[in-house]
Amino acid sequence: MGVEIEKKFLVSVLPEDLSVYSFHMIEQAYLNVHPAIRVRREDDIYYMTYKGAHSQNEGEIGQVEYNMPLDKASYEHLLAKAEGNVIKKKRYLIPLNEDAYSVDYLNDHDMLKQKIKDKEVKIELDVFEDMFEGRVIAEVEFPDEESAKMYRPASWFKCEVTGDPKYSNASMSMEKI
């Protein structure tokens, strides 16, 4: 079981030439929203995810996350039992903005600097399809709380919506469209 530390942002303008970035096609649905238990197909990989409550410490943004692999038949069986909307999106994997951290900060944090160089820290741009077409949300997942707090958002981000339930996939699954 790991801890997911991420920030979410609305986007004011899409990056130029999205076609140069790799992406995943994602389909997911929720068996439960509190705590979140979802099934997901990411390209040809299937799994179920449990996301626990956010940390109880004020100011912390991490939450417990556990993934369990599924085969296609198990995924389809659970998908049929899910309530609410099935969410479909194209997730672009975009390098972290170059001005995300000061040079001094990165020089003092070699592990973060290496993770960025290895593209382990990136912007995941979700472009929703079907009933949610037109919604675009960017997420950045961080290796620790400090790097999340020190992150300077990309210029093409509009505003941060971390923790706003309106922008969680679980809430979207329950929206009346």
Secondary structure by P-SEA (a helix, b strand, c coil): cbbbbbbbbbbcccccccccbbbbbbbbccccccccccccccccccbbbbbccccccccccbbbbbbbbbcaaaaaaaaaaccccbbbbbbbbbccccccccaaaaaacaaaaaaaaaccbbbbbbbcccccccbbbbbbbbccaaaaaaccccccccccccccccccaaaaaaccc
